[in-house]
């Protein structure tokens, strides 16, 4: 199906008009979300079945979790918080050790603390080597 540029522009124009009219129809019928239904239709999903279900009642069908499902999730979250609070200060130490030592090593390295993986003598030797390298580079550029 080969379409010319003019035909494609006309198709886009018609699509915009359809979306605009669907939005106006939704607002006249008292439904909110006219823009979202037009977005769904342009993305390829069928919004005609969803809109026909809600057209009779005038209300939009709520999708997602049921009240019982939300309550189960909330109860689980409350139980987790209760366990955390009951553990007190121990939960911080446990979470630090459970995340591994990578985070702790990174903090030590960035703060300049000991345990960064290189000794003081090694740092001094590395510093001297770098100073010598930069001195040689400056000398070479000066010539």
HELIX and SHEET records of a PDB file:
HELIX    1   1 UNK A    5  UNK A   28  1                                  24    
HELIX    2   2 UNK A   34  UNK A   42  1                                   9    
HELIX    3   3 UNK A   48  UNK A   55  1                                   8    
HELIX    4   4 UNK A   67  UNK A   87  1                                  21    
HELIX    5   5 UNK A   90  UNK A   98  1                                   9    
HELIX    6   6 UNK A  102  UNK A  111  1                                  10    
HELIX    7   7 UNK A  120  UNK A  142  1                                  23    
END                                                                             
